Amino acid sequence: QVQLVESGGGLVQDGDSLRLSCVASGDSFRSYTIGWFRQAPGKEREFVGTHHRNNGRTYYGDAVSGRFTITRDNAKNTVYLQMNNVKPVDTAVYYCAAGRMITSEIRNPASYTTWGQGTQVTVSS
């Protein structure tokens, strides 16, 4: 079982950059696909992106594609979410999650079995 802890959230302005970290502890970090989701007040949890363990590729949600980048450092058991040109609509609690699933299931939160506690990102206009 793997445990996840996010960090790096905060208050930023429209157009700024921010990097979130997701540090994993426990066994078999490399055997998990690690994804990022976000949830704004009153809204459903939204897929941000994921790094799939099987093919090493990263996939992004439409709302963040071209602005956000996921990188993975297996030596540090860490996955990063680099957020560039953030907008007020990016305001949400950001979660990282771990699971083992086929690529067609990466956007479904139910495919992930372990979640971090979340980190708040607030973007002011």
DOZA-464208 format. One record per atom (N, C-alpha, C, O, CB): x, z negated, y. Coordinates in steps of 0.02 Angstrom, whole numbers, plus 50000, padded with zeros to 5 digits. Glycine has a CB too. Example, Ala and Ser with C-alpha at 12.3 -4.5 7.8 and 13.67 -1.06 7.14 Angstrom:
2
506604961049716/506154961049775/506604961049835/507124957749834/505654954849776/506424964649888/506844964349947/506454960650002/506704959850057/507044971449970/
This chain:
125
500425000049940/500005000050000/500445000050062/500974996850063/499524993850000/500245003650113/500615004050175/500225000650230/499605000850230/500765011450193/500564997550276/500254994550335/500504998250397/501075000550399/500424986850339/500074998750447/500225002750506/500134998650570/499664994750576/499775008950508/500594999650617/500544996350682/500695001450736/501225004550738/501034990250687/500205002450781/500295007050837/500555003350898/500454997350905/499635010650854/500895007050941/501115004251005/501215010051054/501215015951034/501775000150998/501295008351118/501445013351168/500875015151214/500955019051261/501665019351134/500285012351202/499725013851246/499805010651314/500255006551325/499085011551214/499365012551360/499395009651427/498985013651476/498585017951457/500115009351451/499085012151539/498725015451593/499185020651625/499735019051647/498475010251647/498965026851626/499355032351655/498895036451700/498285035651700/499675036751600/499205040951738/498815045151784/498735052151755/499115054451712/499155045451853/498235055451780/498095062451762/498735066651767/499055066751819/497535065451807/498905070051713/499495074251713/500135071051687/500635074451677/499615076651780/500125064451677/500705060851652/500815062251577/500425065651544/500625053351664/501375059351553/501535059651482/501585052551454/501725047751490/502195063551470/501465052151389/501475045651355/501655046851282/501455051951254/500775041951362/502025042251253/502185042951182/501945036751144/502135031151160/502935043951171/501545037951094/501315032651050/501735032650986/501975037850963/500555033451033/501825026650959/502195025850896/501755022650844/501325018450859/502835021750907/501855024650783/501515021650726/502045019850675/502345024150643/500975026550695/502165013350668/502685010950622/502355008550558/501875004550560/503105005350655/502615010850502/502335009050437/502785004250401/503395004550405/502225015250394/502484999650365/502854995150321/502524995350253/501954997350246/502864987950350/502904993150203/502644993450136/502954999150098/503445002050119/501894994150136/502675000550041/502975005349996/502745012450009/502195013750034/502825003449925/503185017149991/502995024149984/502735027350048/502245031150046/502475024749931/503045025850104/502835028950167/502835036550161/502375039850185/503295026850225/503345039250128/503405046550124/502855049750082/502745055750086/504085048350095/502515045750043/501995048650000/501325049250036/500835051650007/501915044449938/501295047050099/500665047150136/500665052550189/501175053950221/500545040450168/500085055550198/499945059450257/499755054650313/499345050150302/499375064750244/500045055550372/499905051150429/499545055050483/499785060250505/500555047950456/498985052550503/498585055950554/498455051450614/498545045350611/497935058250525/498255054650668/498045051150729/497315052850744/497115058650740/498505053050789/496935047750761/496245048550782/496165044750847/496585040650866/495745045950727/495615046050881/495455042250942/494715041050946/494315044850918/495715045851005/494535035750980/493825034150988/493705031551058/493995026451078/493595029050936/493285035051094/493075032951161/492435028851155/492075029551106/492975039051208/492285024751205/491675020651201/491045024851192/490945029751228/491605016451265/490645023051144/490025026651132/490085033151096/489585036751087/489685027751195/490685034851074/490795041251040/491065040150970/491315034750954/491275045751080/491005045250929/491275044950861/492025045650862/492325048250909/490955050350817/492325043350807/493045044050800/493225051550795/492925055250756/493305040150738/493715053550834/493895060550840/494595061950812/495055058050824/493865062750914/494655067350776/495305069350748/495755071850804/495565076250843/495205074950694/496355069050808/496855071150857/497365075850823/497495081250848/497205065150888/497635073650767/498125077750732/498395074050673/498305067950666/498685079850778/498745077750630/499035074650572/499665078350549/499735084350560/498535074350515/500105074750518/500685077650485/500565076950411/500545071450384/501365074250508/500495082750377/500315082550307/500945081950263/501425085750273/499915088850287/500945077450217/501535076050176/501685081750128/502265082750109/501445069650137/501185085450107/501295090550055/501675096550081/502145098850047/500635092850027/501495099050139/501825105050164/502235103850227/502565108450251/501305110250178/502225097750252/502625096150311/502365099050376/502705098650428/503315098450300/501775101850374/501495104950434/501095099850474/500845094850447/501065110950415/501035101350538/500605097250580/499995101250601/500025107350610/500995094850642/499445097850609/498805100850626/498525096850685/498605090750688/498315101050565/498175100250730/497925097050790/497185098550801/496935103850782/498325099150850/496855093750833/496175095050855/496175099750915/496665100350951/495825088450873/495625103150924/495575108250977/495685105251046/495965108451090/494895111650974/495455099051056/495485096051122/496195094351144/496325093551204/495075089751123/496665093951097/497345091851115/497865097051098/498445096351118/497515085451079/497675102251063/498145107351042/498505110351103/498175112251152/497795112851002/499165110651100/499555113251155/499795107851203/500235109151244/499165118251191/499505101851200/499705096451244/500015090551206/500465087251231/499095093951284/499785089451146/500025083751105/500455086451048/500335091851022/499425079651077/500955082451029/501405084250975/501525078250930/501655072750953/502075086951002/501475079450865/501615074150816/502295075550784/502435081150762/501055073850761/502705070450781/503335070850745/503385064850698/503085059650709/503935071150794/503785065850647/503835060650595/504575059350581/504965064050571/503465062750530/504765052950580/505445050950564/505415046550502/505275040550507/505775047150624/505535049450444/505475045650382/506005040150377/505895035050345/505545050350322/506585041150409/507115036150406/506895029750442/507115024250425/507755038750438/506455030450491/506205024650529/505495022750510/505195018350541/506235026150604/505215026050460/504525024750440/504045025150500/503605020950508/504465017850406/504155030050543/503785030450605/503515037550617/503855042450603/504225028350664/502905037850642/502605044150665/502445043350739/502185038250760/501965045950623/502615048350777/502525048150850/501975053050871/501875058250840/503185049850886/501625051250923/501155055750956/501375056451028/501275051951069/500415053050951/501675062251044/501885063751112/501295066951148/501045072151127/502515068351113/501085063851201/500505066151239/500735068551307/500975064651348/499965060451247/500675074951319/500875077951383/500265080351421/499745082051392/501365083751371/500325080451488/499785082851530/499125079451511/498615082751499/499715090551525/499125072851509/498525069251489/497985069951542/498135070951601/498685061851475/497365069351520/496795070051564/496345063951556/496395060451506/496405076651548/495905062751604/495445056951598/495035057151533/494865051951506/494975056651657/494875063151508/494485063651446/494875061351385/494595060451331/494245070751436/495535060351393/495945057851338/495905050251332/496185047351286/496675060051347/495565047051378/495495039851376/495125037651313/494565039951300/495125037251439/495445033351274/495155031151210/495625026051178/496185024951201/495045037251162/495385023051125/495815019151081/496105024051029/495725027750997/495435013151046/496745024051022/497085028550976/497305024750914/497605019450917/497695031951010/497135027750857/497295024650792/497735029350751/497645035450752/496645022950754/498205026550716/498535030450664/498245028250596/498005022650588/499305029550666/498275032850549/497975031550484/498375035050430/498705040150442/497245033950483/498365032150371/498735034850314/498265036350257/497775032850245/499285029950292/498415041650221/498015043350164/498355048750123/498885051350140/497325045650185/498025050350068/498265055750026/497665060450015/497185058549983/498555053149957/497705066450043/497145071150038/497395078250041/497955079550061/496645069750094/496975082850021/497135089950028/497045092050100/496705088650138/496705094349980/497335097550119/497345099550190/496645100850217/496525099950277/497765105750199/496185102950175/495505104250200/495145097850221/494625098250254/495105107950148/495415092050202/495085085650216/495435081750271/495245075950283/495055081550154/495925084550305/496325080650352/495935078450413/496115073450444/496925084750374/495405081850432/495025080150492/494485074850480/494165072550527/494715086350521/494395073050418/493875068250400/494165061150399/494605059850359/493565069950332/493935056650442/494205049850442/494145046450373/494555042150356/493845045650495/493645048150336/493535045050270/494095046850220/494155043650168/492865047150241/494495051850236/495045053750192/495645049050198/496095049250157/495265060850207/495645044850248/496205040250262/496015033250238/495465030750254/496395040250338/496455030050202/496305023650171/496565017650209/496335012050198/496565023550102/497045018750253/497345013150289/497375014950363/497565020450382/498055011550262/497185010150406/497155011250478/497545005850514/497575000050492/496435011350502/497845007750570/498135002850615/497604999550657/497015001050651/498665006050658/497824995050701/497354991150741/497134994950803/496644993050835/497664984550761/497495000150821/497325004250879/497705002150941/497904996350949/496595003850892/497805006950986/498125005551050/497735009251105/497565015151097/498875007751050/497595005851159/497175008651213/497585013251258/498135011451280/496855003051255/497315019151270/497595023751319/497065024951372/496505027051356/497835030551286/497245023751434/496785024851490/497125029551540/497675028351563/496585018151524/496765034951556/497035039951602/496605039851665/496005041151662/497055047051570/496915038351721/496545038151784/496605044851820/497105048351813/496795032451829/496085046451859/496075052851894/496365052151964/496405057052001/495365055651899/
